[in-house]
Every structure is written in C-alpha cells, then in structure tokens.
C-alpha cells in the first residue's frame, strides 16, 4: 500500500460573482425585451389604437420595470461594493426612463394608416 503525500495548500477560493453586474445585465435584458415587444405591438396596431393603447401601456410597463429594479436594490446592496451599487441604481433608473422617451418618440413617428 502506497502512501499519498499530504497536501497542506489551501484550496483556491472560487471567484465571487458580482451581484450588481448580474443585476445590471438582468435589468438591461428585461427592459430591451419588454420594449421590443411594445414596439412590435405598436407596429402591428395601426391608426389611433396605437396612440390610445400603447402610450399609456408604455409608461405603465416601464414604470413597473423601474420600480422592480429599484426594489431589487435591497437584494444587491449587501452583495457588492458601493461603486457597483451606485452603477446599478443609476442604470436601473435611467434605462427605463430613457426607454419611455424612446418608445414615445418611435410610436409618435409611426404613420397612422
């Protein structure tokens, strides 16, 4: 029976995932997906229906995304550094607000048939 040498080296620690970076990625993907869907629906709906139906829906959907992202700040807060947390908060607030303006601009520029 052969003896194996004892290895006294500590195991290499697993790299910590950055919760804020993952949160930023999730916010970006969800905002892009929801707004792409809204624009596809706006392209399918013609005439006055696009204005009456999609303008309020755009504001409500992006406001809900903004609130959800801000409430998730408490989840991200304890798992990352302060710099990443500030970046997460800025992106989670600015991206839905920019999406509201962009969608309203695109929907208002669509031709009504």
N, C-alpha and C positions, 0 to 999 in steps of 0.2 A: 504494500500500500504506500503510495507516494503522498508526501505532504505538500500542500499548496502554501505558498508564502502568504502571509497576512498583509493585506493592503491597508495602510493607515491613512491614505489620502481621502479627504472628504469628497463626497460626490459633487459634481459640478451642478450648481443651482440652476433651475430652469429659469429662463428669462421671464420677467414679469410682463404680462400684457398690459398695455396702456388702455385703461378703460375710457379715457377721454377720446383717444384716437379711434377706438372702435365705435364710440358713441357718435363722433363726427361722421364717420362712414355710414352708420345706420341712418342718421338724420338726412344726409345728402341723398342716399339711395331712396328713402321713403318720399322725400319732397319731390325728387325727379319723377318717381313712378306716379305719384298722385297727380302731379301737374301735367305729365304726359297724357294720362287718362283724361283729365279735364279738357285738354286741347283736342284730343281725338274726338271726344263727345261734342265739343264745340264745332269741329269740322263737319260732323255728321248732322248736327242740328242747324237748320238754316232759318233765316228770317228773324223775326222778332223773338222767337223762342230762345235763341242763343243769348240775347241780351237779358231777357226777363228771367231765364232759368239759370244761366251759367255765371252771371256776375255775382249774385249773392252766394251761389254754391262755391265759387272760387274763394270768396272771402271767408266763408264759414270753414271750408276744408283746410285752408292754410292757417287760419287762426287756431283750429283744433291741433294741427301739427305743431304750431308754435307752443301752445300750452303743454302738450305732451312732452315736447323736448325740454321745456323749462322745468317741468315736474320731475323729469329724469335726472336733472342736475343733482338732486339729493343722492341718487344712486351712484353717480360718477364722482361726487365730491370726495368721498373717503378713499377712493382708489387711484388717485392721480395727484400730480403736483399742481401747484397753484397756477403756473403758466398754462398748462394744458387745460385746466378748468376754465380759465378766462377765455381761451380759444374756443372751447366747447360752447360756452354761453354766448359768445359773440356770433358764432356760426349758427347756433340753434335759434337765435332771434333774427339775425339779418337775412338768412336764407329764405324762410317763409315770407318775410315782408317783401323781399325782392321778387319772390315768385308771385305774390299778389299783384304787384305793379306790372311785371312782365306779362302775366296772363291777361290782365285787363287791357294792356296795350295790344296784345295779339288778338284777343277776341273783338276789340273795337275796330281793328283794322280788317277783319274778315268781311267779305262782301255779303250782303244780305240779298238773297235771290227772291 
